[in-house]
Every structure is written in C-alpha cells, then in structure tokens.
C-alpha cells in the first residue's frame, strides 16, 4: 500500500489533488492512503516551496500544480 502526502494549506487545488489520487488509485485497483499535510512547518520541512506538493511514500514527486491524471498514474506505477 502506498501513502500519498498532499502538501498545502487546504486550498481547492490541494483538495482536487487528493481527490484525483484517490480516484486514479481506485481505477487502478490500488489501495492508497491519502494524507493531507497543511502545517506550514511540515510543508517547509518536506522542501515544498510551491503548493500543492505531492509525496509518494515520503518522497516528493510533484509541486506547484494539480497533477494531471496521467502524472498521477505514473506516480502510482
């Protein structure tokens, strides 16, 4: 099971990112846990300078925009 971290202050783009990961994972038949991380301190510690940021199992994979479904599929592969 993969853990997806969505870093951001809770904006609409962060919510869309979390929903997109949940949807694509379901489409792929994968079990994932989506964590929303909104603490500015935790966001900075992760090195995310532009939100939303996405981590997969603790490794930052994407920052600065809502990832496309194709990008999400690649991150879950």
N, CA, C and O atoms as a Maestro MAE file, in Angstrom:
{
 s_m_m2io_version
 :::
 2.0.0
}

f_m_ct {
 s_m_title
 :::
 protein
 m_atom[308] {
  # First column is atom index #
  i_m_mmod_type
  r_m_x_coord
  r_m_y_coord
  r_m_z_coord
  i_m_residue_number
  s_m_chain_name
  s_m_pdb_residue_name
  s_m_pdb_atom_name
  i_m_atomic_number
  :::
  1 25 0.845 -1.176 0.000 1 A "UNK " " N  " 7
  2 3 0.000 0.000 0.000 1 A "UNK " " CA " 6
  3 2 0.893 1.243 0.000 1 A "UNK " " C  " 6
  4 15 1.866 1.332 0.749 1 A "UNK " " O  " 8
  5 25 0.537 2.188 -0.853 2 A "UNK " " N  " 7
  6 3 1.287 3.434 -0.937 2 A "UNK " " CA " 6
  7 2 0.614 4.503 -0.085 2 A "UNK " " C  " 6
  8 15 -0.606 4.534 0.068 2 A "UNK " " O  " 8
  9 25 1.456 5.377 0.463 3 A "UNK " " N  " 7
  10 3 0.952 6.525 1.199 3 A "UNK " " CA " 6
  11 2 1.251 7.763 0.383 3 A "UNK " " C  " 6
  12 15 2.396 8.017 0.010 3 A "UNK " " O  " 8
  13 25 0.208 8.533 0.110 4 A "UNK " " N  " 7
  14 3 0.328 9.761 -0.670 4 A "UNK " " CA " 6
  15 2 0.189 10.931 0.279 4 A "UNK " " C  " 6
  16 15 -0.788 11.021 1.022 4 A "UNK " " O  " 8
  17 25 1.160 11.827 0.259 5 A "UNK " " N  " 7
  18 3 1.091 13.043 1.049 5 A "UNK " " CA " 6
  19 2 0.766 14.201 0.112 5 A "UNK " " C  " 6
  20 15 1.455 14.417 -0.884 5 A "UNK " " O  " 8
  21 25 -0.288 14.942 0.440 6 A "UNK " " N  " 7
  22 3 -0.633 16.139 -0.314 6 A "UNK " " CA " 6
  23 2 -0.320 17.319 0.588 6 A "UNK " " C  " 6
  24 15 -0.957 17.511 1.623 6 A "UNK " " O  " 8
  25 25 0.678 18.113 0.180 7 A "UNK " " N  " 7
  26 3 1.141 19.257 0.965 7 A "UNK " " CA " 6
  27 2 0.482 20.527 0.464 7 A "UNK " " C  " 6
  28 15 0.534 20.834 -0.726 7 A "UNK " " O  " 8
  29 25 -0.136 21.263 1.370 8 A "UNK " " N  " 7
  30 3 -0.750 22.536 1.009 8 A "UNK " " CA " 6
  31 2 -1.616 23.062 2.127 8 A "UNK " " C  " 6
  32 15 -1.941 22.334 3.066 8 A "UNK " " O  " 8
  33 25 -1.995 24.330 2.032 9 A "UNK " " N  " 7
  34 3 -2.737 24.972 3.111 9 A "UNK " " CA " 6
  35 2 -4.214 24.594 3.187 9 A "UNK " " C  " 6
  36 15 -4.940 25.114 4.034 9 A "UNK " " O  " 8
  37 25 -4.661 23.711 2.327 10 A "UNK " " N  " 7
  38 3 -6.071 23.331 2.336 10 A "UNK " " CA " 6
  39 2 -6.871 24.027 1.251 10 A "UNK " " C  " 6
  40 15 -8.098 24.099 1.320 10 A "UNK " " O  " 8
  41 25 -6.175 24.534 0.255 11 A "UNK " " N  " 7
  42 3 -6.829 25.245 -0.848 11 A "UNK " " CA " 6
  43 2 -7.576 24.265 -1.751 11 A "UNK " " C  " 6
  44 15 -7.463 23.049 -1.595 11 A "UNK " " O  " 8
  45 25 -8.327 24.803 -2.678 12 A "UNK " " N  " 7
  46 3 -9.091 23.978 -3.614 12 A "UNK " " CA " 6
  47 2 -8.168 23.078 -4.433 12 A "UNK " " C  " 6
  48 15 -8.496 21.912 -4.657 12 A "UNK " " O  " 8
  49 25 -7.026 23.589 -4.885 13 A "UNK " " N  " 7
  50 3 -6.106 22.767 -5.679 13 A "UNK " " CA " 6
  51 2 -5.593 21.565 -4.881 13 A "UNK " " C  " 6
  52 15 -5.375 20.488 -5.436 13 A "UNK " " O  " 8
  53 25 -5.405 21.762 -3.582 14 A "UNK " " N  " 7
  54 3 -4.950 20.661 -2.725 14 A "UNK " " CA " 6
  55 2 -6.044 19.600 -2.613 14 A "UNK " " C  " 6
  56 15 -5.761 18.404 -2.672 14 A "UNK " " O  " 8
  57 25 -7.278 20.036 -2.454 15 A "UNK " " N  " 7
  58 3 -8.403 19.101 -2.363 15 A "UNK " " CA " 6
  59 2 -8.572 18.329 -3.670 15 A "UNK " " C  " 6
  60 15 -8.803 17.120 -3.654 15 A "UNK " " O  " 8
  61 25 -8.458 19.024 -4.799 16 A "UNK " " N  " 7
  62 3 -8.580 18.369 -6.108 16 A "UNK " " CA " 6
  63 2 -7.460 17.339 -6.284 16 A "UNK " " C  " 6
  64 15 -7.693 16.252 -6.811 16 A "UNK " " O  " 8
  65 25 -6.258 17.680 -5.847 17 A "UNK " " N  " 7
  66 3 -5.124 16.758 -5.954 17 A "UNK " " CA " 6
  67 2 -5.393 15.489 -5.145 17 A "UNK " " C  " 6
  68 15 -5.185 14.383 -5.645 17 A "UNK " " O  " 8
  69 25 -5.848 15.635 -3.916 18 A "UNK " " N  " 7
  70 3 -6.131 14.476 -3.069 18 A "UNK " " CA " 6
  71 2 -7.225 13.610 -3.681 18 A "UNK " " C  " 6
  72 15 -7.116 12.384 -3.698 18 A "UNK " " O  " 8
  73 25 -8.280 14.248 -4.183 19 A "UNK " " N  " 7
  74 3 -9.378 13.508 -4.806 19 A "UNK " " CA " 6
  75 2 -8.903 12.775 -6.062 19 A "UNK " " C  " 6
  76 15 -9.320 11.647 -6.323 19 A "UNK " " O  " 8
  77 25 -8.039 13.417 -6.827 20 A "UNK " " N  " 7
  78 3 -7.547 12.799 -8.062 20 A "UNK " " CA " 6
  79 2 -6.736 11.539 -7.743 20 A "UNK " " C  " 6
  80 15 -6.873 10.525 -8.427 20 A "UNK " " O  " 8
  81 25 -5.901 11.600 -6.716 21 A "UNK " " N  " 7
  82 3 -5.128 10.407 -6.344 21 A "UNK " " CA " 6
  83 2 -6.043 9.281 -5.893 21 A "UNK " " C  " 6
  84 15 -5.827 8.125 -6.255 21 A "UNK " " O  " 8
  85 25 -7.067 9.608 -5.106 22 A "UNK " " N  " 7
  86 3 -7.995 8.587 -4.639 22 A "UNK " " CA " 6
  87 2 -8.736 7.956 -5.811 22 A "UNK " " C  " 6
  88 15 -8.910 6.738 -5.853 22 A "UNK " " O  " 8
  89 25 -9.170 8.772 -6.757 23 A "UNK " " N  " 7
  90 3 -9.919 8.271 -7.918 23 A "UNK " " CA " 6
  91 2 -9.051 7.389 -8.808 23 A "UNK " " C  " 6
  92 15 -9.454 6.284 -9.171 23 A "UNK " " O  " 8
  93 25 -7.864 7.871 -9.158 24 A "UNK " " N  " 7
  94 3 -6.995 7.103 -10.057 24 A "UNK " " CA " 6
  95 2 -6.558 5.802 -9.384 24 A "UNK " " C  " 6
  96 15 -6.501 4.761 -10.039 24 A "UNK " " O  " 8
  97 25 -6.252 5.847 -8.099 25 A "UNK " " N  " 7
  98 3 -5.868 4.623 -7.389 25 A "UNK " " CA " 6
  99 2 -7.006 3.610 -7.426 25 A "UNK " " C  " 6
  100 15 -6.777 2.417 -7.625 25 A "UNK " " O  " 8
  101 25 -8.230 4.087 -7.233 26 A "UNK " " N  " 7
  102 3 -9.391 3.192 -7.291 26 A "UNK " " CA " 6
  103 2 -9.532 2.596 -8.687 26 A "UNK " " C  " 6
  104 15 -9.784 1.400 -8.835 26 A "UNK " " O  " 8
  105 25 -9.369 3.445 -9.721 27 A "UNK " " N  " 7
  106 3 -9.451 2.975 -11.111 27 A "UNK " " CA " 6
  107 2 -8.397 1.905 -11.401 27 A "UNK " " C  " 6
  108 15 -8.637 0.978 -12.175 27 A "UNK " " O  " 8
  109 25 -7.221 2.044 -10.769 28 A "UNK " " N  " 7
  110 3 -6.128 1.096 -10.980 28 A "UNK " " CA " 6
  111 2 -6.230 -0.120 -10.059 28 A "UNK " " C  " 6
  112 15 -5.443 -1.060 -10.173 28 A "UNK " " O  " 8
  113 25 -7.203 -0.095 -9.148 29 A "UNK " " N  " 7
  114 3 -7.354 -1.200 -8.206 29 A "UNK " " CA " 6
  115 2 -6.305 -1.210 -7.118 29 A "UNK " " C  " 6
  116 15 -5.996 -2.261 -6.557 29 A "UNK " " O  " 8
  117 25 -5.752 -0.041 -6.815 30 A "UNK " " N  " 7
  118 3 -4.718 0.065 -5.788 30 A "UNK " " CA " 6
  119 2 -5.301 0.624 -4.498 30 A "UNK " " C  " 6
  120 15 -6.201 1.465 -4.508 30 A "UNK " " O  " 8
  121 25 -4.762 0.130 -3.391 31 A "UNK " " N  " 7
  122 3 -5.108 0.697 -2.094 31 A "UNK " " CA " 6
  123 2 -4.066 1.757 -1.759 31 A "UNK " " C  " 6
  124 15 -2.868 1.475 -1.743 31 A "UNK " " O  " 8
  125 25 -4.524 2.969 -1.492 32 A "UNK " " N  " 7
  126 3 -3.620 4.039 -1.085 32 A "UNK " " CA " 6
  127 2 -4.219 4.748 0.130 32 A "UNK " " C  " 6
  128 15 -5.429 4.731 0.354 32 A "UNK " " O  " 8
  129 25 -3.343 5.361 0.892 33 A "UNK " " N  " 7
  130 3 -3.749 6.233 1.987 33 A "UNK " " CA " 6
  131 2 -3.344 7.634 1.561 33 A "UNK " " C  " 6
  132 15 -2.181 7.875 1.237 33 A "UNK " " O  " 8
  133 25 -4.293 8.558 1.559 34 A "UNK " " N  " 7
  134 3 -4.008 9.938 1.175 34 A "UNK " " CA " 6
  135 2 -3.989 10.783 2.446 34 A "UNK " " C  " 6
  136 15 -4.994 10.893 3.148 34 A "UNK " " O  " 8
  137 25 -2.827 11.377 2.732 35 A "UNK " " N  " 7
  138 3 -2.667 12.242 3.899 35 A "UNK " " CA " 6
  139 2 -2.610 13.683 3.424 35 A "UNK " " C  " 6
  140 15 -1.878 14.000 2.486 35 A "UNK " " O  " 8
  141 25 -3.375 14.554 4.061 36 A "UNK " " N  " 7
  142 3 -3.325 15.978 3.746 36 A "UNK " " CA " 6
  143 2 -2.472 16.647 4.818 36 A "UNK " " C  " 6
  144 15 -2.777 16.579 6.008 36 A "UNK " " O  " 8
  145 25 -1.411 17.289 4.376 37 A "UNK " " N  " 7
  146 3 -0.474 17.936 5.297 37 A "UNK " " CA " 6
  147 2 -0.569 19.439 5.092 37 A "UNK " " C  " 6
  148 15 -0.159 19.962 4.055 37 A "UNK " " O  " 8
  149 25 -1.115 20.131 6.093 38 A "UNK " " N  " 7
  150 3 -1.360 21.566 5.946 38 A "UNK " " CA " 6
  151 2 -0.518 22.429 6.869 38 A "UNK " " C  " 6
  152 15 -0.570 23.656 6.776 38 A "UNK " " O  " 8
  153 25 0.250 21.822 7.751 39 A "UNK " " N  " 7
  154 3 1.119 22.584 8.644 39 A "UNK " " CA " 6
  155 2 2.250 23.218 7.843 39 A "UNK " " C  " 6
  156 15 2.992 22.525 7.148 39 A "UNK " " O  " 8
  157 25 2.376 24.541 7.945 40 A "UNK " " N  " 7
  158 3 3.427 25.245 7.209 40 A "UNK " " CA " 6
  159 2 4.805 24.700 7.572 40 A "UNK " " C  " 6
  160 15 5.677 24.585 6.711 40 A "UNK " " O  " 8
  161 25 4.996 24.371 8.827 41 A "UNK " " N  " 7
  162 3 6.282 23.823 9.265 41 A "UNK " " CA " 6
  163 2 6.577 22.488 8.568 41 A "UNK " " C  " 6
  164 15 7.694 22.260 8.104 41 A "UNK " " O  " 8
  165 25 5.579 21.618 8.499 42 A "UNK " " N  " 7
  166 3 5.767 20.318 7.839 42 A "UNK " " CA " 6
  167 2 5.966 20.468 6.332 42 A "UNK " " C  " 6
  168 15 6.737 19.726 5.724 42 A "UNK " " O  " 8
  169 25 5.271 21.427 5.740 43 A "UNK " " N  " 7
  170 3 5.429 21.690 4.307 43 A "UNK " " CA " 6
  171 2 6.860 22.148 4.018 43 A "UNK " " C  " 6
  172 15 7.490 21.686 3.067 43 A "UNK " " O  " 8
  173 25 7.361 23.056 4.845 44 A "UNK " " N  " 7
  174 3 8.729 23.561 4.669 44 A "UNK " " CA " 6
  175 2 9.762 22.455 4.912 44 A "UNK " " C  " 6
  176 15 10.745 22.355 4.178 44 A "UNK " " O  " 8
  177 25 9.544 21.630 5.935 45 A "UNK " " N  " 7
  178 3 10.472 20.532 6.232 45 A "UNK " " CA " 6
  179 2 10.585 19.572 5.057 45 A "UNK " " C  " 6
  180 15 11.652 19.014 4.801 45 A "UNK " " O  " 8
  181 25 9.477 19.382 4.345 46 A "UNK " " N  " 7
  182 3 9.473 18.478 3.193 46 A "UNK " " CA " 6
  183 2 10.156 19.104 1.976 46 A "UNK " " C  " 6
  184 15 10.453 18.412 1.002 46 A "UNK " " O  " 8
  185 25 10.403 20.408 2.033 47 A "UNK " " N  " 7
  186 3 11.056 21.091 0.915 47 A "UNK " " CA " 6
  187 2 10.095 21.554 -0.159 47 A "UNK " " C  " 6
  188 15 10.514 21.882 -1.269 47 A "UNK " " O  " 8
  189 25 8.815 21.586 0.157 48 A "UNK " " N  " 7
  190 3 7.807 22.024 -0.814 48 A "UNK " " CA " 6
  191 2 7.734 23.546 -0.769 48 A "UNK " " C  " 6
  192 15 7.367 24.126 0.252 48 A "UNK " " O  " 8
  193 25 8.084 24.185 -1.874 49 A "UNK " " N  " 7
  194 3 8.093 25.646 -1.938 49 A "UNK " " CA " 6
  195 2 6.893 26.193 -2.694 49 A "UNK " " C  " 6
  196 15 6.597 27.385 -2.616 49 A "UNK " " O  " 8
  197 25 6.203 25.330 -3.425 50 A "UNK " " N  " 7
  198 3 5.040 25.735 -4.204 50 A "UNK " " CA " 6
  199 2 3.996 24.624 -4.078 50 A "UNK " " C  " 6
  200 15 4.276 23.455 -4.340 50 A "UNK " " O  " 8
  201 25 2.793 25.015 -3.674 51 A "UNK " " N  " 7
  202 3 1.760 24.011 -3.433 51 A "UNK " " CA " 6
  203 2 0.754 23.966 -4.572 51 A "UNK " " C  " 6
  204 15 0.633 24.941 -5.313 51 A "UNK " " O  " 8
  205 25 0.036 22.873 -4.732 52 A "UNK " " N  " 7
  206 3 0.151 21.676 -3.916 52 A "UNK " " CA " 6
  207 2 1.410 20.883 -4.239 52 A "UNK " " C  " 6
  208 15 1.912 20.879 -5.363 52 A "UNK " " O  " 8
  209 25 1.887 20.221 -3.214 53 A "UNK " " N  " 7
  210 3 3.012 19.314 -3.377 53 A "UNK " " CA " 6
  211 2 2.521 17.896 -3.151 53 A "UNK " " C  " 6
  212 15 1.562 17.677 -2.411 53 A "UNK " " O  " 8
  213 25 3.169 16.944 -3.781 54 A "UNK " " N  " 7
  214 3 2.773 15.545 -3.641 54 A "UNK " " CA " 6
  215 2 3.997 14.712 -3.299 54 A "UNK " " C  " 6
  216 15 5.035 14.789 -3.957 54 A "UNK " " O  " 8
  217 25 3.845 13.919 -2.255 55 A "UNK " " N  " 7
  218 3 4.855 12.939 -1.899 55 A "UNK " " CA " 6
  219 2 4.272 11.549 -2.037 55 A "UNK " " C  " 6
  220 15 3.090 11.337 -1.765 55 A "UNK " " O  " 8
  221 25 5.090 10.603 -2.458 56 A "UNK " " N  " 7
  222 3 4.682 9.203 -2.518 56 A "UNK " " CA " 6
  223 2 5.624 8.450 -1.593 56 A "UNK " " C  " 6
  224 15 6.833 8.387 -1.821 56 A "UNK " " O  " 8
  225 25 5.044 7.882 -0.546 57 A "UNK " " N  " 7
  226 3 5.837 7.199 0.483 57 A "UNK " " CA " 6
  227 2 6.955 8.091 1.002 57 A "UNK " " C  " 6
  228 15 8.073 7.631 1.235 57 A "UNK " " O  " 8
  229 25 6.641 9.378 1.183 58 A "UNK " " N  " 7
  230 3 7.579 10.318 1.796 58 A "UNK " " CA " 6
  231 2 8.567 10.970 0.849 58 A "UNK " " C  " 6
  232 15 9.394 11.770 1.287 58 A "UNK " " O  " 8
  233 25 8.506 10.652 -0.440 59 A "UNK " " N  " 7
  234 3 9.435 11.237 -1.419 59 A "UNK " " CA " 6
  235 2 8.649 12.203 -2.305 59 A "UNK " " C  " 6
  236 15 7.676 11.811 -2.948 59 A "UNK " " O  " 8
  237 25 9.076 13.466 -2.333 60 A "UNK " " N  " 7
  238 3 8.376 14.486 -3.116 60 A "UNK " " CA " 6
  239 2 8.472 14.141 -4.597 60 A "UNK " " C  " 6
  240 15 9.558 13.909 -5.127 60 A "UNK " " O  " 8
  241 25 7.310 14.111 -5.256 61 A "UNK " " N  " 7
  242 3 7.239 13.740 -6.668 61 A "UNK " " CA " 6
  243 2 6.760 14.875 -7.568 61 A "UNK " " C  " 6
  244 15 7.012 14.870 -8.773 61 A "UNK " " O  " 8
  245 25 6.057 15.862 -6.966 62 A "UNK " " N  " 7
  246 3 5.434 16.897 -7.799 62 A "UNK " " CA " 6
  247 2 5.155 18.114 -6.926 62 A "UNK " " C  " 6
  248 15 4.767 17.972 -5.767 62 A "UNK " " O  " 8
  249 25 5.351 19.306 -7.477 63 A "UNK " " N  " 7
  250 3 4.998 20.528 -6.747 63 A "UNK " " CA " 6
  251 2 4.490 21.592 -7.715 63 A "UNK " " C  " 6
  252 15 4.819 21.592 -8.901 63 A "UNK " " O  " 8
  253 25 3.680 22.497 -7.172 64 A "UNK " " N  " 7
  254 3 3.323 23.705 -7.890 64 A "UNK " " CA " 6
  255 2 2.064 23.698 -8.720 64 A "UNK " " C  " 6
  256 15 1.641 24.750 -9.198 64 A "UNK " " O  " 8
  257 25 1.447 22.536 -8.909 65 A "UNK " " N  " 7
  258 3 0.223 22.487 -9.706 65 A "UNK " " CA " 6
  259 2 -0.523 21.201 -9.397 65 A "UNK " " C  " 6
  260 15 0.014 20.281 -8.781 65 A "UNK " " O  " 8
  261 25 -1.767 21.160 -9.836 66 A "UNK " " N  " 7
  262 3 -2.541 19.927 -9.718 66 A "UNK " " CA " 6
  263 2 -2.022 18.971 -10.788 66 A "UNK " " C  " 6
  264 15 -2.051 19.300 -11.974 66 A "UNK " " O  " 8
  265 25 -1.547 17.787 -10.384 67 A "UNK " " N  " 7
  266 3 -1.051 16.858 -11.396 67 A "UNK " " CA " 6
  267 2 -2.184 16.320 -12.266 67 A "UNK " " C  " 6
  268 15 -3.308 16.125 -11.804 67 A "UNK " " O  " 8
  269 25 -1.861 16.087 -13.526 68 A "UNK " " N  " 7
  270 3 -2.844 15.502 -14.446 68 A "UNK " " CA " 6
  271 2 -3.085 14.047 -14.060 68 A "UNK " " C  " 6
  272 15 -2.326 13.463 -13.286 68 A "UNK " " O  " 8
  273 25 -4.154 13.470 -14.611 69 A "UNK " " N  " 7
  274 3 -4.416 12.050 -14.340 69 A "UNK " " CA " 6
  275 2 -3.259 11.190 -14.841 69 A "UNK " " C  " 6
  276 15 -2.917 10.190 -14.210 69 A "UNK " " O  " 8
  277 25 -2.659 11.562 -15.956 70 A "UNK " " N  " 7
  278 3 -1.526 10.800 -16.490 70 A "UNK " " CA " 6
  279 2 -0.339 10.864 -15.524 70 A "UNK " " C  " 6
  280 15 0.330 9.858 -15.290 70 A "UNK " " O  " 8
  281 25 -0.084 12.046 -14.967 71 A "UNK " " N  " 7
  282 3 1.006 12.183 -14.000 71 A "UNK " " CA " 6
  283 2 0.727 11.360 -12.741 71 A "UNK " " C  " 6
  284 15 1.631 10.732 -12.190 71 A "UNK " " O  " 8
  285 25 -0.517 11.366 -12.294 72 A "UNK " " N  " 7
  286 3 -0.894 10.581 -11.111 72 A "UNK " " CA " 6
  287 2 -0.679 9.089 -11.386 72 A "UNK " " C  " 6
  288 15 -0.138 8.368 -10.547 72 A "UNK " " O  " 8
  289 25 -1.104 8.639 -12.560 73 A "UNK " " N  " 7
  290 3 -0.896 7.218 -12.923 73 A "UNK " " CA " 6
  291 2 0.583 6.864 -12.893 73 A "UNK " " C  " 6
  292 15 0.955 5.796 -12.406 73 A "UNK " " O  " 8
  293 25 1.430 7.750 -13.408 74 A "UNK " " N  " 7
  294 3 2.867 7.491 -13.424 74 A "UNK " " CA " 6
  295 2 3.418 7.428 -11.997 74 A "UNK " " C  " 6
  296 15 4.280 6.600 -11.701 74 A "UNK " " O  " 8
  297 25 2.927 8.294 -11.121 75 A "UNK " " N  " 7
  298 3 3.411 8.291 -9.744 75 A "UNK " " CA " 6
  299 2 2.956 7.044 -8.989 75 A "UNK " " C  " 6
  300 15 3.638 6.590 -8.070 75 A "UNK " " O  " 8
  301 25 1.811 6.493 -9.370 76 A "UNK " " N  " 7
  302 3 1.301 5.298 -8.701 76 A "UNK " " CA " 6
  303 2 1.846 4.006 -9.294 76 A "UNK " " C  " 6
  304 15 1.689 2.936 -8.707 76 A "UNK " " O  " 8
  305 25 2.490 4.103 -10.462 77 A "UNK " " N  " 7
  306 3 3.013 2.895 -11.138 77 A "UNK " " CA " 6
  307 2 4.162 2.281 -10.360 77 A "UNK " " C  " 6
  308 15 4.718 1.266 -10.779 77 A "UNK " " O  " 8
  :::
 }
 m_bond[307] {
  # First column is bond index #
  i_m_from
  i_m_to
  i_m_order
  :::
  1 1 2 1
  2 2 3 1
  3 3 4 2
  4 3 5 1
  5 5 6 1
  6 6 7 1
  7 7 8 2
  8 7 9 1
  9 9 10 1
  10 10 11 1
  11 11 12 2
  12 11 13 1
  13 13 14 1
  14 14 15 1
  15 15 16 2
  16 15 17 1
  17 17 18 1
  18 18 19 1
  19 19 20 2
  20 19 21 1
  21 21 22 1
  22 22 23 1
  23 23 24 2
  24 23 25 1
  25 25 26 1
  26 26 27 1
  27 27 28 2
  28 27 29 1
  29 29 30 1
  30 30 31 1
  31 31 32 2
  32 31 33 1
  33 33 34 1
  34 34 35 1
  35 35 36 2
  36 35 37 1
  37 37 38 1
  38 38 39 1
  39 39 40 2
  40 39 41 1
  41 41 42 1
  42 42 43 1
  43 43 44 2
  44 43 45 1
  45 45 46 1
  46 46 47 1
  47 47 48 2
  48 47 49 1
  49 49 50 1
  50 50 51 1
  51 51 52 2
  52 51 53 1
  53 53 54 1
  54 54 55 1
  55 55 56 2
  56 55 57 1
  57 57 58 1
  58 58 59 1
  59 59 60 2
  60 59 61 1
  61 61 62 1
  62 62 63 1
  63 63 64 2
  64 63 65 1
  65 65 66 1
  66 66 67 1
  67 67 68 2
  68 67 69 1
  69 69 70 1
  70 70 71 1
  71 71 72 2
  72 71 73 1
  73 73 74 1
  74 74 75 1
  75 75 76 2
  76 75 77 1
  77 77 78 1
  78 78 79 1
  79 79 80 2
  80 79 81 1
  81 81 82 1
  82 82 83 1
  83 83 84 2
  84 83 85 1
  85 85 86 1
  86 86 87 1
  87 87 88 2
  88 87 89 1
  89 89 90 1
  90 90 91 1
  91 91 92 2
  92 91 93 1
  93 93 94 1
  94 94 95 1
  95 95 96 2
  96 95 97 1
  97 97 98 1
  98 98 99 1
  99 99 100 2
  100 99 101 1
  101 101 102 1
  102 102 103 1
  103 103 104 2
  104 103 105 1
  105 105 106 1
  106 106 107 1
  107 107 108 2
  108 107 109 1
  109 109 110 1
  110 110 111 1
  111 111 112 2
  112 111 113 1
  113 113 114 1
  114 114 115 1
  115 115 116 2
  116 115 117 1
  117 117 118 1
  118 118 119 1
  119 119 120 2
  120 119 121 1
  121 121 122 1
  122 122 123 1
  123 123 124 2
  124 123 125 1
  125 125 126 1
  126 126 127 1
  127 127 128 2
  128 127 129 1
  129 129 130 1
  130 130 131 1
  131 131 132 2
  132 131 133 1
  133 133 134 1
  134 134 135 1
  135 135 136 2
  136 135 137 1
  137 137 138 1
  138 138 139 1
  139 139 140 2
  140 139 141 1
  141 141 142 1
  142 142 143 1
  143 143 144 2
  144 143 145 1
  145 145 146 1
  146 146 147 1
  147 147 148 2
  148 147 149 1
  149 149 150 1
  150 150 151 1
  151 151 152 2
  152 151 153 1
  153 153 154 1
  154 154 155 1
  155 155 156 2
  156 155 157 1
  157 157 158 1
  158 158 159 1
  159 159 160 2
  160 159 161 1
  161 161 162 1
  162 162 163 1
  163 163 164 2
  164 163 165 1
  165 165 166 1
  166 166 167 1
  167 167 168 2
  168 167 169 1
  169 169 170 1
  170 170 171 1
  171 171 172 2
  172 171 173 1
  173 173 174 1
  174 174 175 1
  175 175 176 2
  176 175 177 1
  177 177 178 1
  178 178 179 1
  179 179 180 2
  180 179 181 1
  181 181 182 1
  182 182 183 1
  183 183 184 2
  184 183 185 1
  185 185 186 1
  186 186 187 1
  187 187 188 2
  188 187 189 1
  189 189 190 1
  190 190 191 1
  191 191 192 2
  192 191 193 1
  193 193 194 1
  194 194 195 1
  195 195 196 2
  196 195 197 1
  197 197 198 1
  198 198 199 1
  199 199 200 2
  200 199 201 1
  201 201 202 1
  202 202 203 1
  203 203 204 2
  204 203 205 1
  205 205 206 1
  206 206 207 1
  207 207 208 2
  208 207 209 1
  209 209 210 1
  210 210 211 1
  211 211 212 2
  212 211 213 1
  213 213 214 1
  214 214 215 1
  215 215 216 2
  216 215 217 1
  217 217 218 1
  218 218 219 1
  219 219 220 2
  220 219 221 1
  221 221 222 1
  222 222 223 1
  223 223 224 2
  224 223 225 1
  225 225 226 1
  226 226 227 1
  227 227 228 2
  228 227 229 1
  229 229 230 1
  230 230 231 1
  231 231 232 2
  232 231 233 1
  233 233 234 1
  234 234 235 1
  235 235 236 2
  236 235 237 1
  237 237 238 1
  238 238 239 1
  239 239 240 2
  240 239 241 1
  241 241 242 1
  242 242 243 1
  243 243 244 2
  244 243 245 1
  245 245 246 1
  246 246 247 1
  247 247 248 2
  248 247 249 1
  249 249 250 1
  250 250 251 1
  251 251 252 2
  252 251 253 1
  253 253 254 1
  254 254 255 1
  255 255 256 2
  256 255 257 1
  257 257 258 1
  258 258 259 1
  259 259 260 2
  260 259 261 1
  261 261 262 1
  262 262 263 1
  263 263 264 2
  264 263 265 1
  265 265 266 1
  266 266 267 1
  267 267 268 2
  268 267 269 1
  269 269 270 1
  270 270 271 1
  271 271 272 2
  272 271 273 1
  273 273 274 1
  274 274 275 1
  275 275 276 2
  276 275 277 1
  277 277 278 1
  278 278 279 1
  279 279 280 2
  280 279 281 1
  281 281 282 1
  282 282 283 1
  283 283 284 2
  284 283 285 1
  285 285 286 1
  286 286 287 1
  287 287 288 2
  288 287 289 1
  289 289 290 1
  290 290 291 1
  291 291 292 2
  292 291 293 1
  293 293 294 1
  294 294 295 1
  295 295 296 2
  296 295 297 1
  297 297 298 1
  298 298 299 1
  299 299 300 2
  300 299 301 1
  301 301 302 1
  302 302 303 1
  303 303 304 2
  304 303 305 1
  305 305 306 1
  306 306 307 1
  307 307 308 2
  :::
 }
}
